[in-house]
């Protein structure tokens, strides 16, 4: 079975914007789980960058 993950590379400002978008969509029941998972990963990476 092929790997079902993807890796994205983006600038820190773009990641911060995406984080805001994901945060605003977390109340959308259809997207909540995905938004939470991606938001957590972005938060972790931004914390690593300082």
N, C-alpha and C positions, 0 to 999 in steps of 0.2 A: 504494500500500500504506500503510495507516495506521501511525503511529508505534507501535512495540511496546515502548516504555519507559514506566515510571511514575515519579512523584516522590512521595516520602513526606516528611512534615514531622512531627517528633516532638521532644520535649524532650530535653535532654542526658542527664538521668537515664534516660529510657526508651531512648535510643540505647545507653547503657552496659549496660543490662540485656540488650538485644537482642544486643549484641556478645558478651556472656557466653554467651548461648544458642547463637549461631552457632558460637562457639569449641568448645562442648561437643559440637556435632553434626558437627564437621569429620571425625570418624572414621567417620561413616555414609557408606558408599561411594556411595549413591544421591544424597546431598545435598552431598557434599564440594565439588564445583566451585562450586555456587551459594553455599554458605556462605562459601567463600574469597573469592569476588568481592564479596559484600555486606559481609563483614567488612572487607575492604580499603577499600571506599568509606566505611564508617562510621569506621574509623580515621583516614582522611584528613580527613573533616569535623570530627571531634573535635579533631584536631591544629590545624586552622584556628581553632577556638574557644578553644584554649589550655587 
